[in-house]
């Protein structure tokens, strides 16, 4: 079966990133809206207070997707 849906990275541009050593990063979750990302980040900060997370807007142009 051929998938006709867009990749999640195009439809969910708000990302929560875990900052790792040596300038590395890990995408923890993707969201369509900034409010959803903010709410999830609050929960992460309560559960994992010792780990740094940030929110970024990561929109990939259609020509590169």
VMD Tcl script that draws the C-alpha trace (Angstrom):
set ca {
  {0.00 0.00 0.00}
  {1.30 3.47 -0.89}
  {0.89 6.08 1.80}
  {-0.50 9.41 0.60}
  {-0.26 11.23 3.92}
  {2.33 13.91 4.50}
  {5.24 13.12 6.82}
  {4.66 14.08 10.43}
  {7.56 16.54 10.31}
  {5.60 18.68 7.81}
  {2.28 18.66 9.66}
  {3.68 18.93 13.21}
  {6.28 21.73 13.14}
  {6.51 22.41 16.91}
  {9.14 20.13 18.47}
  {10.30 19.45 21.98}
  {14.04 18.86 21.90}
  {16.15 17.20 24.60}
  {19.55 18.85 24.67}
  {22.36 16.28 24.86}
  {26.11 16.68 25.41}
  {28.41 17.70 22.52}
  {25.79 19.88 20.80}
  {23.55 16.91 20.04}
  {19.78 16.92 20.27}
  {16.93 14.44 20.35}
  {13.38 15.14 19.17}
  {11.16 14.00 22.04}
  {7.78 14.91 20.53}
  {6.15 16.88 17.69}
  {2.96 18.94 17.86}
  {0.72 20.88 15.49}
  {0.22 23.78 17.91}
  {2.50 25.72 20.22}
  {0.01 25.44 23.11}
  {0.17 21.64 23.01}
  {3.96 21.74 23.00}
  {4.00 24.16 25.97}
  {1.66 21.93 27.99}
  {3.76 18.83 27.28}
  {6.95 20.71 28.16}
  {5.50 21.67 31.56}
  {4.83 18.00 32.30}
  {8.32 17.00 31.17}
  {9.87 19.64 33.42}
  {7.93 18.26 36.40}
  {8.86 14.65 35.67}
  {12.43 15.20 34.46}
  {13.60 18.36 36.20}
  {17.29 17.51 35.73}
  {17.04 17.23 31.92}
  {17.05 20.28 29.61}
  {14.24 20.51 27.04}
  {13.39 23.34 24.65}
  {10.65 24.05 22.09}
  {11.59 24.85 18.50}
  {9.66 25.52 15.30}
  {11.07 23.06 12.76}
  {9.34 23.57 9.43}
  {10.84 21.67 6.51}
  {10.08 23.24 3.12}
  {8.03 21.04 0.75}
  {10.91 21.00 -1.76}
  {13.13 19.15 0.73}
  {10.49 16.79 2.12}
}
mol new
graphics top color blue
foreach p $ca { graphics top sphere $p radius 0.5 }
foreach p [lrange $ca 0 end-1] q [lrange $ca 1 end] { graphics top cylinder $p $q radius 0.2 }
display resetview
